[in-house]
């Protein structure tokens, strides 16, 4: 009788340990499959948010608009800053 009880406990222990192994192995397999998917290229200086993207566009437009002014003049820098501010405000941003 004792042998029958021991055998049933061993069987229960084996089933329990198999289920624990599955509970660990299956999620690890899922994570591994996600990690091995193709990675996307990202530039470290690329705009990360829509606001950053809008700022880049406004700066480009301001630089184009002031290209005829002297490159190192304070008047050009001031005009670019004004154009950038106007552009961002036109897009709905506030400071």
C-alpha positions as CSV (number, residue, x, y, z in Angstrom):
1,X,0.0,0.0,0.0
2,X,2.8,2.4,0.9
3,X,4.4,1.7,-2.4
4,X,1.2,2.6,-4.3
5,X,1.1,5.9,-2.4
6,X,4.7,6.7,-3.1
7,X,4.2,5.9,-6.8
8,X,1.2,8.2,-7.0
9,X,3.1,11.0,-5.3
10,X,6.1,10.6,-7.7
11,X,3.7,10.8,-10.6
12,X,2.1,13.9,-9.2
13,X,5.5,15.5,-8.6
14,X,6.6,14.7,-12.2
15,X,3.4,16.3,-13.6
16,X,3.8,19.3,-11.3
17,X,7.4,19.8,-12.3
18,X,6.5,19.4,-16.0
19,X,3.9,22.1,-15.7
20,X,6.3,24.4,-13.9
21,X,8.9,23.8,-16.7
22,X,6.2,24.7,-19.3
23,X,5.3,27.8,-17.4
24,X,8.9,28.9,-17.6
25,X,9.8,27.7,-21.1
26,X,6.8,28.9,-23.0
27,X,7.1,32.5,-22.0
28,X,10.8,32.4,-22.7
29,X,10.2,31.1,-26.2
30,X,7.7,33.8,-26.9
31,X,10.2,36.5,-25.7
32,X,12.9,35.0,-27.8
33,X,10.8,35.1,-30.9
34,X,10.0,38.7,-30.3
35,X,13.6,39.6,-29.7
36,X,14.7,37.9,-32.9
37,X,12.4,39.9,-35.1
38,X,13.9,42.4,-37.6
39,X,15.1,45.6,-35.9
40,X,14.4,49.0,-37.3
41,X,17.1,51.5,-38.0
42,X,16.8,54.7,-36.0
43,X,18.9,57.8,-36.3
44,X,20.0,59.3,-33.0
45,X,19.5,62.8,-34.2
46,X,16.2,62.3,-36.0
47,X,13.1,64.0,-34.5
48,X,11.5,61.8,-31.9
49,X,8.2,63.5,-31.5
50,X,5.8,65.4,-33.8
51,X,6.9,68.7,-32.0
52,X,10.5,67.9,-32.8
53,X,9.6,67.2,-36.4
54,X,7.6,70.5,-36.6
55,X,10.6,72.4,-35.1
56,X,12.9,70.9,-37.8
57,X,10.6,72.0,-40.5
58,X,10.3,75.5,-39.1
59,X,14.0,75.8,-38.7
60,X,14.5,74.7,-42.3
61,X,11.9,77.2,-43.6
62,X,13.5,80.0,-41.5
63,X,17.0,79.2,-42.8
64,X,15.7,79.2,-46.4
65,X,13.9,82.5,-45.9
66,X,17.0,84.3,-44.4
67,X,19.6,82.7,-46.8
68,X,20.1,86.1,-48.5
69,X,21.1,87.8,-45.3
70,X,24.8,87.8,-44.1
71,X,25.5,84.3,-42.6
72,X,26.9,85.5,-39.3
73,X,24.9,88.6,-38.7
74,X,22.8,89.1,-35.6
75,X,20.0,90.4,-37.8
76,X,19.8,87.0,-39.5
77,X,19.8,85.1,-36.2
78,X,17.1,87.4,-34.9
79,X,15.0,87.0,-38.0
80,X,15.4,83.2,-38.0
81,X,14.3,83.1,-34.3
82,X,11.2,85.3,-35.2
83,X,10.3,83.1,-38.1
84,X,10.7,79.9,-36.1
85,X,8.5,81.3,-33.4
86,X,5.8,82.4,-35.9
87,X,6.0,79.0,-37.6
88,X,5.6,77.0,-34.4
89,X,2.7,79.3,-33.2
90,X,1.0,78.8,-36.6
91,X,1.2,75.0,-36.0
92,X,-0.5,75.5,-32.6
93,X,2.4,75.5,-30.2
94,X,2.9,77.8,-27.3
95,X,6.0,78.8,-25.3
